[in-house]
Amino acid sequence: MNTMKSAVLITAILMLAGCMEINTNPSLPQWEVEVDAPITKVVVKAEDIIPEDSLIHKEAVVGEDGFQYVFKDTVHIEEQEVGDQLKLDAISPQAISQSVDDVTVEGTEKNFKSEFDTV
């Protein structure tokens, strides 16, 4: 029984001695931290960038709660005559309409990275 205790004690001492490591050059732990600090948020609307005297203007959509941007221009074409073979009368006013599907503009983000030197 005594030899068994001695064997267990010697084994425990050898195992603990094998697990220990003496650090001859100790240093403080280091890690990097990414700092993300949003400084500003800018919202730009189409109505802010379209000038007042532009051919594009905002128009309410009939039957809906939204609106659309419309390009309107008027071009007057006078009567033209080419010899006696071809004659074009003045073009009577007519409405031409064309539309596109919904346009979605994704938001943008600006990320800035800041780093600190080690002390």
Secondary structure in CASP SS format (residue, H / E / C, confidence):
PFRMAT SS
TARGET T0000
AUTHOR 0000-0000-0000
METHOD secondary structure of the structure
MODEL  1
M C 1.00
N H 1.00
T H 1.00
M H 1.00
K H 1.00
S H 1.00
A H 1.00
V H 1.00
L H 1.00
I H 1.00
T H 1.00
A H 1.00
I H 1.00
L H 1.00
M H 1.00
L H 1.00
A H 1.00
G H 1.00
C H 1.00
M C 1.00
E C 1.00
I C 1.00
N C 1.00
T C 1.00
N C 1.00
P C 1.00
S C 1.00
L C 1.00
P C 1.00
Q C 1.00
W C 1.00
E C 1.00
V C 1.00
E C 1.00
V C 1.00
D C 1.00
A C 1.00
P C 1.00
I C 1.00
T C 1.00
K C 1.00
V C 1.00
V C 1.00
V C 1.00
K C 1.00
A H 1.00
E H 1.00
D H 1.00
I H 1.00
I C 1.00
P C 1.00
E C 1.00
D C 1.00
S C 1.00
L C 1.00
I E 1.00
H E 1.00
K E 1.00
E E 1.00
A E 1.00
V C 1.00
V C 1.00
G C 1.00
E C 1.00
D C 1.00
G C 1.00
F E 1.00
Q E 1.00
Y E 1.00
V E 1.00
F E 1.00
K C 1.00
D C 1.00
T C 1.00
V C 1.00
H C 1.00
I C 1.00
E C 1.00
E C 1.00
Q E 1.00
E E 1.00
V E 1.00
G C 1.00
D C 1.00
Q C 1.00
L E 1.00
K E 1.00
L E 1.00
D C 1.00
A C 1.00
I C 1.00
S C 1.00
P C 1.00
Q C 1.00
A C 1.00
I C 1.00
S C 1.00
Q C 1.00
S C 1.00
V C 1.00
D C 1.00
D C 1.00
V C 1.00
T C 1.00
V C 1.00
E C 1.00
G C 1.00
T C 1.00
E C 1.00
K C 1.00
N C 1.00
F C 1.00
K C 1.00
S C 1.00
E C 1.00
F C 1.00
D C 1.00
T C 1.00
V C 1.00
END
